[in-house]
Amino acid sequence: ARNYQQQLDDVRRMSAEAEARSAEELAQAEAELAVARQALADATAAQDDADRAERLRLTEQRACEEATVAEQERARSQDLEAQCKSAMEQLAALRRELDQRESAAPTLGEGPVASPPPPPPPAPRSVSEAGRSEAKSAAPPKPEVSEAKKRHEEETAAAANKRRMQVLQRLNMLKHGASQDDVDEGQSALVKAFRKVAQENRAEKVKVLHALQAESAQASRKAALWRDAQGARAVLIEAALNSEGQDTKSRVCGMASLWNLSTEPANREEMWNDEHGARKALLEGAKDPSNEVRLCVLAALQHLSEEPLNRQSMWADEHGARAFLINSAKMDSSTRLQHRERALSALWNLSAHAPLGAEIWADKQGARAAIVSGALISAPEERKARMRALAALHNISAVAQAKTSMWRDAEGARTALVRAARINDPEDRKSRMYGLVGLQNLSSDVAEAMWQDHEGARGAVIEAAVLSSKEDTKVRACAMSVLQSFARVPANRSPMWEDVAGARAAVIQAATAADTAELEIRESAMNIILSWAGDADIAVLMWSEVAEARAAIVAAAALTDGAGQRIRLGALRVLQEILKVQRLRPDVWADAGAASAIVTAAGAQEGSNKSIRECAFRCLWHLASERSLKASMWRDSPDLRAALLYGARLPDAHERKARISALGALQSLS
């Protein structure tokens, strides 16, 4: 019996020890599960941050593309205004010439008729002479050669006047509106007039071409003129191909008309693909010594390059379009500024085709040299050329293969972008934007090196980040995006925080911005603070010693308007990072503003942001894990109890993380 009793006691003891071990292992497993859950929550938050950063990058890229399109539209509108002005001047010249002709040759029955001078007295004649004169007077008079020539000239002038009247009627019809049939009939008449006078009278041919050029400037007629393959199009291409040295005016009219037609988006792809027509005329015109002809060719190529389907083919034309554009972009601006502007604008368009960005940058002595040299010019009259070169650099800076190489080009691309980012002239605000956006694109790969460039990139970015004018809001937003890229690199966070008068001051100033126009700036600032808060040492200093940063975080976390919800989410994530530091939890809960913002965000129900609610519950879970706060949190805050009970009952599967966080907080409090 004693042996059995001893064995039973041993079994009971072992059973108790096993239960104790099981309980200990269960507690350990629960703790590990809690740690795993927290790690999962942190990983999810990091993924959310990465997703948001990618969305922001795409939004910024779309904004830059929209700015590019807007600039191109503005250039097109300027071209149209110049063409309309030229057409009106040509019309006025034609009218003046017609008035002069009409005043010089009055028609029959109009105007005073001068009386003939008295005949001279008859000279004495002999009888034989008198007989001969009588015989002559009986015969019909023979017209003199000078009179026949005069009649021929009058007939020619009358025909010319008639043709000019047709041109004026045609222009009148276009100006005051007419039916499509009348317009087409007028166009056909102009083409016939050209065919008739092409070989007879060069001056008349130029006037007809001027009329067609004026018609090609009409927005409603551009597509129809191009579709008229055997008529107007053939006439204009024939004139543009005319390489006779004595007929430059006809060629200029033809080239200017092709320029006008290239401004119509529906024409661009077909014009470039017309290898033996329009394209041939343009590439032949590129070899013409006339500056006027070459400018027309450059303008047409600029507009053709706006068509995305043309860009690859235009760049592939190495010895034609590409060579002409590159050589023109390298021209001395003092003599041929418009040529350089147009060529750089075409290269800007080509660089917008992402696959070409790397190829353009790799063309070191060609396109790259032309663009970089254009971006480095500084004369006030050359600001348009510089802006277009900087726009091309901005496009290339978005190409992954070119980023590191562009940053290493210290005397070229890097210097151009930094100089542009420091431009203070209001008229060059676009150039400054392109410089900052270029630096922003590069910062995704070289943020650490860029931060270390104290006198260059870093200084330019911070100078732009502290601008206060409303007109500079976009520039400031772009600079804050660059600082945000800097802060993503762990090695940069402490140096940025320690730069009290520079980066830290700029970020805190932006985080307190209250203007609705500066929401993007404030959001970027809050994201930078979030990156800083990931460092525990910085988080302690930020909350305990820098009152401005603390106030900015609390104010952002308390935002309730719909436009500021992304800023509110960023502030709550900052609080979540701060609450990971255990010794800061009592201070955060003791801050009435911070506690109220967290509880309000967690308890919001109708129309609330799920991400905000989830982040708020995570903050409460951290706070509930602090032993010194458990009793007071549950006892003194009815709103907190209501929020936790609401979160624990969330039925939506998409809010599973928020429910788990609410249950975790209740578990910790229990």
C-alpha positions in Angstrom: 0.0 0.0 0.0 2.8 2.3 0.9 4.5 1.5 -2.5 1.3 2.2 -4.4 0.8 5.4 -2.5 4.3 6.6 -3.3 3.9 5.8 -7.0 0.6 7.7 -7.0 2.3 10.7 -5.4 5.1 10.5 -8.0 2.5 10.4 -10.8 0.7 13.4 -9.3 3.9 15.3 -8.9 5.0 14.6 -12.5 1.5 15.6 -13.7 1.7 18.9 -11.8 5.2 19.6 -13.3 3.9 18.7 -16.8 1.0 21.1 -16.3 3.3 23.8 -15.1 5.6 23.3 -18.0 2.7 23.3 -20.4 1.4 26.5 -18.9 4.8 28.1 -19.2 5.2 27.0 -22.8 1.7 28.2 -23.6 2.5 31.6 -22.1 5.7 31.7 -24.0 3.9 30.8 -27.2 1.3 33.5 -26.6 4.1 36.0 -26.1 5.8 34.9 -29.3 2.5 35.0 -31.1 2.0 38.6 -29.9 5.5 39.5 -31.1 4.7 37.8 -34.4 1.5 39.7 -34.7 3.2 43.0 -34.0 5.9 42.2 -36.5 3.2 41.3 -39.1 1.5 44.6 -38.3 4.8 46.5 -38.7 5.5 44.7 -42.0 2.0 45.5 -43.2 2.5 49.2 -42.2 5.8 49.2 -44.1 4.2 47.7 -47.1 1.4 50.3 -46.9 4.1 53.0 -46.8 5.8 51.5 -49.9 2.5 51.3 -51.7 1.7 54.9 -50.9 5.2 56.0 -52.0 4.7 54.3 -55.3 1.3 55.9 -55.7 2.9 59.3 -54.9 5.6 58.7 -57.4 3.1 57.8 -60.1 1.0 60.9 -59.3 4.1 63.1 -59.5 5.0 61.5 -62.8 1.5 62.1 -64.2 1.7 65.7 -62.9 5.0 66.2 -64.8 3.5 64.7 -68.0 0.5 67.0 -67.7 2.8 69.9 -67.3 4.7 68.8 -70.4 1.5 68.5 -72.4 0.4 72.0 -71.1 3.7 73.5 -72.3 3.4 71.8 -75.7 -0.2 73.1 -76.0 1.0 76.6 -75.1 3.8 76.4 -77.8 1.1 75.2 -80.3 -1.1 78.2 -79.5 1.8 80.6 -79.9 2.5 79.0 -83.3 -1.1 79.4 -84.3 -1.2 83.1 -83.3 2.0 83.8 -85.2 0.6 82.0 -88.3 -2.7 83.9 -88.1 -0.8 87.2 -87.8 1.3 86.2 -90.9 -1.8 85.3 -92.8 -3.5 88.6 -92.0 -0.4 90.5 -93.0 -0.4 88.7 -96.3 -4.0 89.4 -96.9 -3.5 93.1 -96.1 -0.6 93.2 -98.6 -2.7 91.6 -101.3 -5.5 94.1 -100.7 -3.1 97.0 -100.9 -1.6 95.7 -104.1 -5.0 95.3 -105.7 -6.1 98.8 -104.6 -2.9 100.2 -106.2 -3.6 98.3 -109.5 -7.2 99.5 -109.6 -6.3 103.1 -108.9 -3.6 103.0 -111.6 -5.9 101.6 -114.4 -9.5 103.1 -114.2 -12.2 101.2 -116.1 -14.1 102.4 -119.1 -16.7 105.1 -118.4 -15.3 106.0 -115.0 -13.4 109.1 -114.1 -12.8 112.3 -116.0 -11.7 112.1 -119.7 -9.0 114.5 -120.6 -9.5 116.4 -123.9 -7.0 115.6 -126.6 -4.3 118.2 -127.4 -4.9 120.4 -130.5 -3.4 119.0 -133.6 -0.2 120.7 -135.0 -0.7 122.9 -138.0 -0.3 121.0 -141.3 3.0 121.3 -143.0 3.1 122.4 -146.7 2.9 119.4 -148.9 3.3 118.8 -152.6 0.4 117.4 -154.7 2.0 114.0 -154.9 2.4 113.8 -151.2 -1.2 114.8 -150.7 -2.3 112.1 -153.0 -0.3 109.5 -151.2 -1.7 110.7 -147.9 -5.3 110.4 -149.1 -4.6 106.9 -150.4 -3.3 106.0 -147.0 -6.2 107.4 -145.2 -8.6 105.3 -147.3 -6.9 102.1 -146.2 -7.6 100.7 -142.6 -5.0 101.8 -140.1 -2.3 99.2 -139.2 -1.8 98.7 -135.4 1.6 99.6 -134.1 3.8 97.0 -132.3 3.8 99.0 -129.0 0.0 99.1 -128.9 -0.2 95.3 -129.3 2.3 94.8 -126.5 0.4 97.2 -124.3 -2.9 95.3 -124.9 -1.1 92.0 -124.0 0.1 93.5 -120.8 -3.3 94.8 -119.9 -4.9 91.4 -120.6 -2.2 89.7 -118.4 -2.8 92.3 -115.6 -6.6 91.7 -115.9 -6.1 87.9 -115.6 -3.8 88.4 -112.6 -6.4 90.7 -111.0 -9.1 88.1 -111.5 -7.0 85.4 -109.9 -6.2 87.7 -107.0 -9.9 88.5 -106.6 -10.6 84.7 -106.4 -7.9 84.4 -103.7 -9.4 87.3 -101.7 -12.9 85.8 -102.1 -11.5 82.5 -100.9 -9.9 84.1 -97.8 -13.1 86.1 -97.1 -15.0 82.8 -97.3 -12.7 81.2 -94.7 -12.9 84.3 -92.5 -16.7 84.7 -92.4 -17.6 81.0 -92.6 -19.0 79.0 -95.5 -20.4 75.6 -96.3 -18.1 72.7 -96.7 -18.9 72.5 -100.4 -18.0 76.2 -100.9 -14.7 75.7 -99.0 -13.7 72.6 -101.0 -14.6 74.4 -104.2 -12.4 77.4 -103.2 -9.6 75.0 -102.4 -9.9 73.3 -105.7 -9.8 76.7 -107.4 -6.6 77.6 -105.7 -5.0 74.3 -106.7 -6.1 74.9 -110.4 -4.7 78.4 -110.3 -1.4 77.1 -109.0 -1.2 74.5 -111.8 -2.0 77.2 -114.4 0.6 79.8 -113.2 3.3 77.4 -112.0 5.3 77.6 -115.1 4.2 81.0 -116.4 4.5 83.6 -113.6 6.6 83.0 -110.5 5.1 85.9 -108.6 1.5 84.7 -109.2 2.5 81.2 -108.1 3.8 82.6 -104.8 0.6 84.5 -104.2 -1.5 81.3 -104.7 0.8 79.5 -102.3 0.4 82.3 -99.8 -3.4 81.7 -100.1 -2.9 78.0 -99.4 -0.6 78.8 -96.6 -3.2 81.0 -95.0 -5.8 78.3 -95.4 -3.4 75.7 -93.7 -3.4 78.0 -90.7 -7.1 77.5 -90.2 -7.6 74.8 -87.5 -10.8 73.5 -89.2 -9.0 73.0 -92.6 -5.7 71.3 -91.6 -7.0 67.7 -91.7 -9.0 68.3 -95.0 -5.9 69.9 -96.7 -3.8 66.9 -95.8 -6.4 64.4 -97.0 -6.5 66.1 -100.4 -3.6 63.9 -101.6 -3.8 64.8 -105.3 -4.7 68.4 -104.8 -3.6 70.7 -102.1 -1.2 68.3 -100.4 0.6 67.5 -103.7 0.9 71.3 -104.5 2.4 72.1 -101.1 4.8 69.2 -101.1 5.8 70.1 -104.7 6.5 73.7 -103.5 8.4 72.4 -100.5 10.6 70.2 -102.7 11.4 73.1 -105.0 15.2 73.6 -104.6 15.7 76.3 -107.3 17.8 79.0 -105.9 15.7 81.8 -107.5 12.4 80.5 -106.1 13.0 80.5 -102.4 9.7 82.2 -101.6 7.7 79.2 -103.1 9.7 76.8 -101.0 9.2 78.9 -97.8 5.5 78.9 -98.4 5.4 75.2 -98.9 7.5 74.5 -95.8 5.4 77.0 -93.7 2.3 75.2 -94.9 3.7 71.8 -93.8 4.5 73.4 -90.5 0.9 74.5 -90.2 -0.4 71.0 -91.1 1.9 69.4 -88.6 0.2 71.2 -85.7 -2.9 69.1 -86.3 -2.6 65.9 -84.2 -4.6 63.8 -86.7 -2.0 64.6 -89.4 1.3 63.9 -87.6 1.6 60.1 -88.0 0.7 60.1 -91.7 3.0 63.1 -92.4 6.0 61.3 -91.0 5.1 58.0 -92.6 4.8 59.8 -96.0 8.4 58.9 -96.8 8.4 60.1 -100.5 6.3 63.2 -99.8 6.2 65.3 -96.6 9.1 63.5 -94.9 11.3 63.8 -98.0 10.4 67.5 -98.4 11.3 68.2 -94.7 14.6 66.3 -94.8 15.6 67.9 -98.1 14.6 71.3 -96.6 17.0 70.6 -93.7 19.9 70.9 -96.2 18.7 74.3 -97.5 21.0 77.2 -96.7 18.1 79.4 -96.0 17.5 80.0 -92.3 13.8 80.6 -92.9 13.4 77.2 -94.6 15.4 75.4 -91.9 13.3 77.1 -89.2 10.1 75.8 -90.8 11.6 72.3 -91.0 12.5 72.4 -87.3 9.1 73.6 -86.3 7.4 70.9 -88.3 9.7 68.2 -86.9 9.0 69.5 -83.4 5.3 69.1 -83.9 5.7 65.7 -85.5 7.7 64.5 -82.5 4.7 65.2 -80.3 3.1 62.1 -81.8 4.2 59.2 -79.6 4.0 56.8 -82.5 6.6 58.9 -84.5 9.3 59.1 -81.8 11.0 55.8 -82.2 11.2 56.1 -86.0 12.4 59.7 -85.8 15.2 58.8 -83.4 16.1 55.8 -85.6 16.6 58.2 -88.6 20.2 58.6 -87.5 21.5 60.6 -90.5 18.3 62.5 -91.2 16.0 63.9 -88.6 18.1 62.9 -85.6 21.3 64.5 -86.9 19.5 67.7 -88.0 17.8 68.1 -84.6 21.1 67.5 -82.7 23.1 69.9 -84.9 20.4 72.5 -84.6 20.2 72.1 -80.8 24.0 72.8 -80.6 23.7 76.1 -82.6 25.0 79.3 -81.2 21.9 80.9 -79.5 23.1 84.4 -80.3 22.5 84.0 -84.1 19.9 81.2 -84.4 18.0 81.2 -81.1 14.7 80.0 -82.5 16.4 77.1 -84.3 17.9 76.0 -81.0 14.6 76.4 -79.1 12.7 74.3 -81.7 15.4 71.6 -81.8 15.6 71.3 -78.0 11.8 71.1 -77.9 11.8 68.2 -80.4 14.5 66.4 -78.3 12.3 67.0 -75.2 9.4 65.3 -77.0 11.6 62.4 -78.0 12.9 62.0 -74.4 9.3 61.6 -73.2 9.3 58.1 -74.9 10.6 56.1 -72.0 12.6 53.5 -74.1 14.5 56.4 -75.8 15.6 58.0 -72.6 18.5 55.6 -72.1 19.5 55.8 -75.8 19.5 59.6 -75.7 21.6 59.7 -72.6 24.0 57.1 -74.1 24.6 59.4 -77.1 27.3 61.2 -75.2 28.7 63.4 -78.0 25.3 63.9 -79.7 21.9 64.3 -78.1 23.3 64.3 -74.5 25.8 67.0 -75.2 23.2 69.1 -77.0 20.7 68.8 -74.1 23.3 69.4 -71.3 24.8 72.4 -73.0 21.3 73.8 -73.5 20.5 73.3 -69.8 23.7 75.1 -68.8 23.0 78.4 -70.7 22.1 81.3 -68.5 21.4 84.4 -70.6 17.9 85.9 -69.9 16.9 85.8 -73.6 17.8 82.1 -73.8 15.5 81.1 -70.9 13.0 79.3 -73.2 15.8 77.1 -74.7 17.2 76.4 -71.2 13.7 75.4 -70.0 13.2 72.9 -72.8 16.6 71.4 -72.3 15.9 71.0 -68.5 12.5 69.4 -69.4 14.4 66.8 -71.5 16.9 66.2 -68.6 13.9 65.8 -66.3 12.4 63.1 -68.6 15.8 61.3 -68.8 16.3 61.4 -65.0 13.2 59.1 -64.7 15.0 56.4 -66.6 16.5 53.8 -64.1 19.5 53.1 -66.3 20.6 56.8 -66.4 20.1 58.0 -62.8 23.5 57.0 -61.4 25.4 58.2 -64.5 23.6 61.5 -64.5 24.5 62.1 -60.9 28.2 61.3 -61.6 28.2 63.8 -64.5 29.2 66.4 -62.0 30.2 69.2 -64.5 27.2 68.5 -66.8 23.8 67.2 -65.9 24.2 67.4 -62.1 25.4 71.1 -62.3 22.6 71.9 -64.7 19.9 70.5 -62.4 21.4 72.1 -59.2 21.7 75.5 -60.9 18.1 75.3 -62.2 16.9 74.3 -58.7 18.4 77.6 -57.4 16.9 80.0 -59.9 15.0 82.8 -58.2 13.6 84.7 -61.2 9.8 84.3 -61.2 9.8 84.0 -65.0 12.0 80.9 -64.7 9.8 79.1 -62.2 9.2 76.2 -64.7 12.9 75.8 -65.1 13.3 75.6 -61.4 10.5 73.0 -61.2 12.2 70.8 -63.9 15.5 71.1 -62.0 14.0 70.0 -58.7 11.9 67.2 -60.2 15.1 65.9 -61.9 16.9 65.9 -58.6 13.8 64.1 -57.1 14.0 61.4 -59.7 17.7 60.9 -59.1 17.3 60.8 -55.3 15.5 57.5 -55.5 19.0 56.0 -56.3 21.5 58.4 -54.9 19.8 59.9 -51.9 22.7 59.4 -49.6 25.3 60.9 -52.0 22.9 63.8 -52.7 22.5 64.6 -49.0 26.3 64.7 -48.6 26.5 67.3 -51.5 26.1 70.1 -48.9 26.9 73.0 -51.2 25.1 71.6 -54.2 22.0 69.5 -54.2 21.3 69.6 -50.5 21.6 73.4 -50.3 19.4 73.9 -53.4 16.7 71.6 -52.1 16.5 73.2 -48.6 16.5 76.7 -50.1 13.5 75.7 -52.2 11.8 74.0 -49.2 11.6 77.2 -47.1 10.1 79.4 -49.8 7.0 81.2 -48.5 5.4 82.7 -51.6 2.1 81.2 -52.8 3.4 81.2 -56.3 6.2 78.9 -55.2 3.9 76.3 -53.7 4.6 73.7 -56.3 8.4 74.3 -56.1 8.2 73.9 -52.4 6.2 70.7 -52.7 8.8 69.3 -55.0 11.6 70.2 -52.7 9.8 68.4 -49.8 9.5 65.3 -51.9 13.3 65.3 -52.4 13.8 65.6 -48.6 11.3 62.7 -48.2 13.6 60.6 -50.5 16.6 61.6 -48.3 14.8 60.5 -45.1 14.0 57.1 -46.5 17.7 56.2 -46.3 18.5 55.2 -42.7 22.0 56.7 -42.8 20.5 60.2 -43.6 18.0 60.3 -40.7 20.3 61.4 -37.9 22.2 64.0 -40.0 18.9 65.4 -41.2 17.6 65.7 -37.6 20.8 67.3 -36.4 20.6 69.9 -39.2 18.6 72.1 -36.9 18.6 75.3 -39.0 18.3 73.5 -42.3 16.4 70.3 -43.0 14.7 70.0 -39.5 13.5 73.7 -39.6 12.1 73.3 -43.1 10.3 70.0 -42.3 8.7 71.3 -39.0 7.7 74.5 -40.8 6.0 72.5 -43.5 4.4 70.2 -41.0 2.6 73.1 -39.4 1.3 74.5 -42.7 -2.5 75.3 -42.4 -3.2 76.5 -45.9 -5.4 74.0 -47.9 -3.1 74.7 -50.9 -0.2 73.2 -49.0 -1.7 69.8 -48.1 0.8 68.0 -50.3 3.7 69.9 -48.6 2.3 69.0 -45.1 1.9 65.4 -46.0 5.5 65.1 -47.3 6.7 66.7 -44.0 4.7 64.2 -41.9 6.2 61.3 -43.9 9.7 62.7 -43.2 8.9 62.9 -39.5 7.6 59.3 -39.7 11.0 58.2 -41.1 12.8 60.1 -38.3 10.5 58.5 -35.7 11.7 55.1 -36.8 14.9 55.9 -35.0 14.2 55.4 -31.2 16.7 58.1 -30.2 15.2 60.6 -32.5 11.7 59.7 -31.4 12.6 60.4 -27.8 14.1 63.8 -28.7 11.2 64.7 -31.0 8.6 64.1 -28.3 10.4 65.2 -25.2 12.5 68.1 -26.3 11.2 69.7 -29.5 7.9 71.3 -28.7 7.3 72.4 -32.3 7.6 68.9 -33.7 5.3 67.5 -30.9 2.7 70.2 -31.6 2.8 69.6 -35.3 2.2 65.8 -34.8 -0.7 66.3 -32.4 -2.4 68.9 -34.6 -2.1 66.7 -37.7 -3.5 63.7 -35.8 -6.5 65.7 -34.8 -7.5 66.7 -38.3 -11.1 65.8 -39.2 -11.7 67.4 -42.6 -11.7 65.0 -45.6 -8.9 66.7 -47.5 -6.4 66.2 -44.6 -7.0 62.5 -44.0 -3.7 61.4 -45.5 -1.9 63.9 -43.2 -3.9 62.5 -40.3 -2.9 59.0 -41.1 0.8 60.0 -41.3 0.6 61.7 -37.9 -1.0 58.6 -36.3 1.7 56.4 -37.8 4.3 58.8 -36.2 2.5 58.3 -32.8 2.6 54.6 -33.4 6.4 54.7 -33.9 6.8 56.9 -30.8 4.7 54.5 -28.7 7.1 51.6 -29.6 9.5 53.4 -27.2 8.1 52.1 -23.9 9.3 55.0 -21.7 7.4 57.5 -23.9 4.0 55.8 -23.5 3.0 57.6 -20.2 4.0 60.9 -21.7 1.9 60.4 -24.8 -1.2 59.3 -22.8 -0.7 62.3 -20.5 -0.8 64.6 -23.5 -4.6 65.4 -23.7 -4.4 66.3 -27.4 -2.6 63.2 -28.4 -4.8 60.9 -26.3 -8.0 62.5 -27.6 -6.8 62.3 -31.3 -6.0 58.6 -30.9 -9.3 57.7 -29.1 -11.4 59.8 -31.6 -9.7 58.1 -34.6 -10.4 54.7 -33.1 -14.0 55.3 -32.2 -15.0 57.0 -35.5 -17.7 54.9 -37.2 -19.6 56.3 -40.2 -17.5 57.4 -43.2 -14.2 56.9 -41.3 -11.0 55.8 -42.9 -10.2 52.2 -42.2 -6.4 52.7 -42.3 -6.7 55.5 -39.8 -8.9 53.4 -37.5 -6.5 50.5 -37.7 -3.5 52.7 -36.9 -5.4 54.2 -33.9 -6.1 50.8 -32.5 -2.5 49.8 -32.8 -1.6 52.9 -30.8 -4.1 52.0 -28.1 -2.6 48.4 -28.0 0.8 49.9 -27.3 -0.6 52.1 -24.6 -2.6 49.3 -23.0 0.6 47.2 -22.8 2.1 49.8 -20.3 1.4 48.4 -16.8 1.2 51.9 -15.2 -1.6 53.0 -17.5 -3.9 50.0 -17.5 -6.2 51.0 -14.6 -6.4 54.7 -15.4 -7.1 54.1 -19.1 -10.1 51.8 -18.4 -11.4 53.8 -15.4 -11.0 57.4 -16.6 -11.9 57.2 -20.3 -15.4 56.1 -21.2 -14.7 57.0 -24.9 -11.7 54.6 -24.9 -13.9 51.8 -23.5 -16.6 52.5 -26.2 -13.9 52.6 -28.9 -12.3 49.3 -27.9 -15.7 47.5 -27.6 -16.7 48.9 -31.0 -13.4 47.7 -32.6 -13.7 44.3 -31.0 -17.1 43.8 -32.8 -16.0 45.0 -36.2 -17.7 42.6 -38.7 -15.9 43.7 -41.9 -13.3 41.1 -43.1 -11.3 44.0 -44.5 -10.9 45.4 -41.0 -9.5 42.2 -39.5 -6.3 43.9 -38.4 -8.2 46.7 -36.6 -10.3 44.2 -34.8 -7.2 42.1 -33.7 -5.6 45.3 -32.4 -8.7 46.2 -30.4 -8.9 42.7 -29.0 -5.2 42.9 -28.2 -5.7 46.2 -26.3 -8.6 44.6 -24.3 -6.4 41.6 -23.6 -3.6 43.8 -22.3 -6.0 45.8 -20.1 -7.5 42.7 -18.7 
